[in-house]
Amino acid sequence: MDINDSEAESAGPIELVTDLSEIVAQCAASNLLDFAAQLAGLVEDLKALAARPIEPTPTFSEADDQPEAGLSDITLEIEPSIQ
């Protein structure tokens, strides 16, 4: 039996629940901080994308065809930002 087991046996059930709820609260807070950091990174990526002009790249079905002004002939290339 290690020290933690003997402490758990001497502690009452209410103390164990309190300890577990504190641990759960700390884990939840840590997870929320991680999630907030990921959201902040996403916001920065979106800001960078919004600042870049969208440059359409026309695609041709045949070499002799001329590009027409239509959405079906345009493809967009979006590159992720590197932080």
Residue frames relative to the residue before (quaternion, step in Angstrom):
aa qw qx qy qz dx dy dz
M 1.0000 0.0000 0.0000 0.0000 0.00 0.00 0.00
D 0.2582 -0.7750 0.5512 0.1698 3.60 -0.80 0.92
I 0.7393 -0.4272 0.2806 0.4384 3.56 -1.31 0.13
N 0.6373 0.5441 -0.3366 0.4295 3.60 0.96 -0.79
D 0.6395 0.5178 -0.3296 0.4628 3.60 1.03 -0.75
S 0.6755 0.4784 -0.3124 0.4661 3.58 0.89 -0.84
E 0.6222 0.5199 -0.3420 0.4749 3.60 1.07 -0.66
A 0.6545 0.5150 -0.3150 0.4551 3.56 0.97 -0.81
E 0.6552 0.5064 -0.3179 0.4618 3.58 1.03 -0.75
S 0.6948 0.4613 -0.2888 0.4701 3.58 1.00 -0.75
A 0.6233 0.5225 -0.3436 0.4695 3.60 1.14 -0.48
G 0.4622 -0.6714 0.5048 0.2843 3.52 -1.11 0.66
P 0.6820 -0.5014 0.3324 0.4159 3.59 -1.22 0.32
I 0.6243 0.5394 -0.3510 0.4428 3.61 1.05 -0.65
E 0.6430 0.5153 -0.3247 0.4643 3.58 1.02 -0.78
L 0.6384 0.5195 -0.3291 0.4628 3.60 1.00 -0.78
V 0.6494 0.5062 -0.3191 0.4692 3.59 0.95 -0.84
T 0.6366 0.5221 -0.3275 0.4636 3.58 0.99 -0.81
D 0.6515 0.5072 -0.3146 0.4683 3.58 0.93 -0.87
L 0.6700 0.4940 -0.3015 0.4649 3.58 0.91 -0.90
S 0.6583 0.4999 -0.3261 0.4588 3.59 0.94 -0.78
E 0.6197 0.5242 -0.3438 0.4722 3.59 1.10 -0.63
I 0.6404 0.5162 -0.3178 0.4717 3.56 0.99 -0.84
V 0.6551 0.5040 -0.3109 0.4693 3.58 0.91 -0.88
A 0.6485 0.5133 -0.3199 0.4621 3.60 0.95 -0.84
Q 0.6517 0.5047 -0.3166 0.4695 3.61 0.98 -0.80
C 0.6490 0.5072 -0.3166 0.4704 3.60 0.97 -0.81
A 0.6522 0.5098 -0.3132 0.4655 3.56 0.94 -0.88
A 0.6488 0.5089 -0.3183 0.4678 3.59 0.95 -0.84
S 0.6465 0.5154 -0.3157 0.4656 3.57 0.97 -0.83
N 0.6558 0.5053 -0.3050 0.4707 3.57 0.96 -0.88
L 0.6479 0.5120 -0.3194 0.4647 3.60 0.99 -0.79
L 0.6413 0.5140 -0.3253 0.4676 3.58 1.02 -0.76
D 0.6308 0.5202 -0.3268 0.4741 3.59 1.02 -0.79
F 0.6614 0.5082 -0.2974 0.4645 3.56 0.94 -0.94
A 0.6446 0.5173 -0.3159 0.4659 3.59 0.97 -0.84
A 0.6411 0.5163 -0.3219 0.4679 3.59 1.01 -0.76
Q 0.6416 0.5090 -0.3185 0.4774 3.59 1.02 -0.78
L 0.6466 0.5093 -0.3201 0.4691 3.58 0.99 -0.80
A 0.6322 0.5265 -0.3330 0.4607 3.58 0.99 -0.79
G 0.6423 0.5134 -0.3172 0.4725 3.58 1.01 -0.76
L 0.6400 0.5197 -0.3149 0.4702 3.56 1.02 -0.81
V 0.6254 0.5337 -0.3317 0.4627 3.58 1.00 -0.83
E 0.6562 0.5031 -0.3137 0.4668 3.59 0.93 -0.85
D 0.6374 0.5160 -0.3258 0.4703 3.60 0.99 -0.78
L 0.6655 0.4988 -0.3021 0.4659 3.58 0.95 -0.86
K 0.6187 0.5282 -0.3412 0.4709 3.60 1.04 -0.73
A 0.6592 0.5053 -0.3075 0.4643 3.57 0.93 -0.89
L 0.6592 0.4961 -0.3079 0.4738 3.59 0.98 -0.81
A 0.6552 0.5138 -0.3170 0.4541 3.58 0.97 -0.80
A 0.6612 0.5149 -0.3069 0.4512 3.60 1.08 -0.62
R 0.6540 0.5072 -0.3159 0.4639 3.59 1.18 -0.46
P 0.4360 -0.6754 0.5153 0.2971 3.60 -0.96 0.75
I 0.4104 -0.6821 0.5446 0.2642 3.54 -1.13 0.65
E 0.0814 -0.7997 0.5949 0.0064 3.54 -0.65 1.14
P 0.2872 -0.7792 0.5293 0.1739 3.59 -0.38 1.18
T 0.2350 -0.7397 0.6155 0.1374 3.54 -1.15 0.71
P 0.2886 -0.7802 0.5225 0.1873 3.62 -0.35 1.15
T 0.1821 -0.7526 0.6215 0.1188 3.55 -1.15 0.67
F 0.2280 -0.7819 0.5709 0.1041 3.57 -1.03 0.79
S 0.4149 -0.6984 0.5215 0.2609 3.56 -0.99 0.82
E 0.7758 0.0631 -0.0452 0.6262 3.58 1.15 -0.65
A 0.6324 -0.5658 0.3715 0.3767 3.58 -1.16 0.53
D 0.6994 0.4816 -0.2751 0.4508 3.62 1.03 -0.72
D 0.5490 0.6304 -0.4041 0.3712 3.61 1.18 -0.39
Q 0.3238 -0.7045 0.5951 0.2115 3.53 -1.17 0.66
P 0.5197 -0.6412 0.4488 0.3426 3.60 -0.98 0.68
E 0.2135 -0.7550 0.6093 0.1147 3.53 -1.06 0.83
A 0.5192 -0.6247 0.4795 0.3321 3.55 -1.19 0.55
G 0.4085 0.6802 -0.5154 0.3236 3.55 -0.08 1.28
L 0.5593 -0.6324 0.4170 0.3367 3.55 -1.03 0.70
S 0.6267 0.5611 -0.3569 0.4063 3.60 1.04 -0.61
D 0.6884 0.4743 -0.2794 0.4724 3.61 1.21 -0.39
I 0.6708 0.4942 -0.2885 0.4718 3.60 1.24 -0.05
T 0.0540 -0.7595 0.6466 0.0459 3.54 -1.01 0.85
L 0.2559 -0.7635 0.5764 0.1387 3.55 -1.06 0.76
E 0.1940 -0.7578 0.6125 0.1140 3.52 -1.04 0.83
I 0.0464 -0.7910 0.6099 -0.0106 3.57 -0.70 1.11
E 0.1475 -0.7952 0.5856 0.0543 3.52 -0.72 1.12
P 0.4587 -0.6805 0.4862 0.3002 3.63 -0.89 0.84
S 0.4618 -0.6627 0.5071 0.3007 3.55 -1.10 0.63
I 0.3000 -0.7311 0.5855 0.1807 3.53 -1.17 0.62
Q 0.1574 -0.8099 0.5612 0.0648 3.55 -0.71 1.08
